[in-house]
């Protein structure tokens, strides 16, 4: 059963949800306000998938 936390979105600061998916060893943070998404491995901390509109990668 996933554990769900209410957290602040690192992209826009509004309320977001963090889902701890123990069976898959994943943590998914998502914000419905700005469409932010970050999926990380709970064991290693590595980023599996990320989408953050308004944040640009450095070249």
C-alpha atoms as an extended CHARMM CRD file, in Angstrom:
* protein
*
        59  EXT
         1         1  UNK       CA              0.0000000000        0.0000000000        0.0000000000  PROA      1               0.0000000000
         2         2  UNK       CA              1.5070000000        3.3550000000       -1.0050000000  PROA      2               0.0000000000
         3         3  UNK       CA              2.1470000000        6.0470000000        1.6030000000  PROA      3               0.0000000000
         4         4  UNK       CA              1.0700000000        9.5230000000        0.4600000000  PROA      4               0.0000000000
         5         5  UNK       CA              2.4930000000       12.7510000000        1.9160000000  PROA      5               0.0000000000
         6         6  UNK       CA              1.4650000000       16.3310000000        1.2490000000  PROA      6               0.0000000000
         7         7  UNK       CA              4.5800000000       18.4010000000        0.4660000000  PROA      7               0.0000000000
         8         8  UNK       CA              5.4090000000       21.7020000000       -1.1860000000  PROA      8               0.0000000000
         9         9  UNK       CA              6.1920000000       21.5410000000       -4.8850000000  PROA      9               0.0000000000
        10        10  UNK       CA              9.8620000000       22.3490000000       -5.5340000000  PROA      10              0.0000000000
        11        11  UNK       CA              8.8530000000       23.9630000000       -8.8470000000  PROA      11              0.0000000000
        12        12  UNK       CA              5.9830000000       26.3080000000       -7.9080000000  PROA      12              0.0000000000
        13        13  UNK       CA              5.5850000000       26.0390000000       -4.1220000000  PROA      13              0.0000000000
        14        14  UNK       CA              1.9550000000       24.9160000000       -4.1110000000  PROA      14              0.0000000000
        15        15  UNK       CA              0.7710000000       21.7340000000       -2.4080000000  PROA      15              0.0000000000
        16        16  UNK       CA              1.9430000000       18.5490000000       -4.1180000000  PROA      16              0.0000000000
        17        17  UNK       CA              1.7990000000       14.8330000000       -3.3180000000  PROA      17              0.0000000000
        18        18  UNK       CA              4.6670000000       12.4660000000       -2.6320000000  PROA      18              0.0000000000
        19        19  UNK       CA              3.8400000000        8.7900000000       -3.1210000000  PROA      19              0.0000000000
        20        20  UNK       CA              6.1360000000        6.1940000000       -1.5360000000  PROA      20              0.0000000000
        21        21  UNK       CA              5.6500000000        3.0340000000       -3.6020000000  PROA      21              0.0000000000
        22        22  UNK       CA              7.3770000000        0.4390000000       -1.4240000000  PROA      22              0.0000000000
        23        23  UNK       CA              6.6760000000       -2.5390000000       -3.6960000000  PROA      23              0.0000000000
        24        24  UNK       CA              8.5630000000       -0.9120000000       -6.6030000000  PROA      24              0.0000000000
        25        25  UNK       CA             11.0840000000        0.9920000000       -4.4140000000  PROA      25              0.0000000000
        26        26  UNK       CA              9.9870000000        4.2770000000       -6.0180000000  PROA      26              0.0000000000
        27        27  UNK       CA              9.1020000000        7.7390000000       -4.7600000000  PROA      27              0.0000000000
        28        28  UNK       CA              6.8580000000        9.8170000000       -7.0310000000  PROA      28              0.0000000000
        29        29  UNK       CA              6.3980000000       13.5310000000       -6.3610000000  PROA      29              0.0000000000
        30        30  UNK       CA              3.7360000000       15.2370000000       -8.4470000000  PROA      30              0.0000000000
        31        31  UNK       CA              2.0470000000       18.6240000000       -8.5500000000  PROA      31              0.0000000000
        32        32  UNK       CA             -1.2820000000       19.0730000000      -10.3010000000  PROA      32              0.0000000000
        33        33  UNK       CA             -0.9010000000       22.8670000000      -10.2720000000  PROA      33              0.0000000000
        34        34  UNK       CA              2.2240000000       23.1490000000      -12.4720000000  PROA      34              0.0000000000
        35        35  UNK       CA              2.4630000000       19.5770000000      -13.8580000000  PROA      35              0.0000000000
        36        36  UNK       CA              5.7600000000       18.8320000000      -12.0120000000  PROA      36              0.0000000000
        37        37  UNK       CA              6.7800000000       15.1500000000      -11.8340000000  PROA      37              0.0000000000
        38        38  UNK       CA              9.8340000000       13.4980000000      -10.2810000000  PROA      38              0.0000000000
        39        39  UNK       CA             10.2190000000        9.7420000000       -9.8700000000  PROA      39              0.0000000000
        40        40  UNK       CA             13.2390000000        8.5280000000       -7.9210000000  PROA      40              0.0000000000
        41        41  UNK       CA             14.5140000000        5.1980000000       -6.6590000000  PROA      41              0.0000000000
        42        42  UNK       CA             14.0050000000        5.0630000000       -2.8880000000  PROA      42              0.0000000000
        43        43  UNK       CA             17.0120000000        2.7770000000       -2.4900000000  PROA      43              0.0000000000
        44        44  UNK       CA             19.6500000000        4.6860000000       -4.4960000000  PROA      44              0.0000000000
        45        45  UNK       CA             18.1000000000        8.1690000000       -4.8520000000  PROA      45              0.0000000000
        46        46  UNK       CA             18.6480000000        8.1170000000       -8.6170000000  PROA      46              0.0000000000
        47        47  UNK       CA             16.1720000000        9.9520000000      -10.8270000000  PROA      47              0.0000000000
        48        48  UNK       CA             14.1020000000        7.5970000000      -12.9750000000  PROA      48              0.0000000000
        49        49  UNK       CA             11.9100000000       10.2020000000      -14.6750000000  PROA      49              0.0000000000
        50        50  UNK       CA             11.5150000000       13.9520000000      -14.3250000000  PROA      50              0.0000000000
        51        51  UNK       CA              9.3700000000       16.6620000000      -15.8640000000  PROA      51              0.0000000000
        52        52  UNK       CA              9.3270000000       20.2180000000      -14.6150000000  PROA      52              0.0000000000
        53        53  UNK       CA              7.9310000000       22.9230000000      -16.8990000000  PROA      53              0.0000000000
        54        54  UNK       CA              9.7220000000       26.2030000000      -16.3810000000  PROA      54              0.0000000000
        55        55  UNK       CA             12.9730000000       24.6250000000      -15.1740000000  PROA      55              0.0000000000
        56        56  UNK       CA             15.5490000000       24.3990000000      -17.9230000000  PROA      56              0.0000000000
        57        57  UNK       CA             18.5860000000       22.1230000000      -17.9820000000  PROA      57              0.0000000000
        58        58  UNK       CA             21.9820000000       23.7670000000      -18.1870000000  PROA      58              0.0000000000
        59        59  UNK       CA             23.8640000000       23.2940000000      -21.4210000000  PROA      59              0.0000000000
